[in-house]
Amino acid sequence: MQRITIREAVPRDAEEIVAHMERISREPNNNVLTGPGEYTVTPAEEREIIDGYAASDNSIALVAVADGKIIGLLHCRGGRRQAARHSASFGITVHADWRDKGVGSALVQRLIDWGRQNPVIKRLELEVFTTNARAIHVYEKYGFQIEGRKRRAYCKDGAYEDAYIMALLLEE
């Protein structure tokens, strides 16, 4: 198995992140909200996004890298209003060739480590399609709990999809 490195995204990653997201958005049954042609972020915009995460005390962007290539991405944004600054929402994408090889788990573990070391963050949360058993398993393995179900929350390929709201409280 190749060595996977998890690190914070930096501006020079922007073009590769855009290519990664465009590839994911074209996959059928991709388990993300973005569909074909919907990912329209430019590399310049992605650099600004990465800079914004780096400048924030309650947000982080992580990449998973193997053989010098980005194979996974995690964006985690903390609440912007004072009452929600302690809570951060995240999403993960992993290249199709790297699924079921520990990339998602490595990204989640690194996120939890960051959250526990961050004096602002007390809660990590996400939404996941109820049909995405692989992702739900990973989140539950790390202690995330289902807090609710959003019925018919999204419409993908002409069909409504329910989503779970899952969270991990870091001070339990």
Phi, psi and omega in degrees: 000136179287151178287132178251130177250134175250127180211167176290143176292145177233159184308326181293349177279350192305311182298319181290324176295316178300315179298319178300311182293322176298320179296314180298317184295336179275347181290135172291148179050049188279354178062022172231164183289331185281127177253181181307129177080356183270342179275109188239014179289132177273163175303322178296318177294320179296322176300318178296320178299313180299316177300321179296318176298315182296328182278347183270143178272357181227026179220155179205146172240127181241147172237147171257130186234135173221135182053036178075005182245143176285123181242353179202156183216140175225123173250130179228117183244125177280159179300144183269332179274151185306318183292342183241009183298332183283349185250131182232132180257141182222163174218152183230142168228141179229134178306140184306321181291348186246006179286150182064026179235016175091002182292312178300317178298318180295321178295316180296317179299316179296321178297313180298317178301314178300313181299320181290332179273346184271122183291345181273319191279127177236347185215132172246135183219163180201167167242142180218138176302137181296342180272356183268073185300323181301311181292317180302318178301314180299312182297316179296324178302328181264009173096003176292143179240147175285123180256341180183173180232127175262107184284136179049042185291328185223156176237113180237131178053038176080005180237140178284144181235134171276156177225143172271146166261123180236148180210156174233123175269124189276351181247032179269000000 
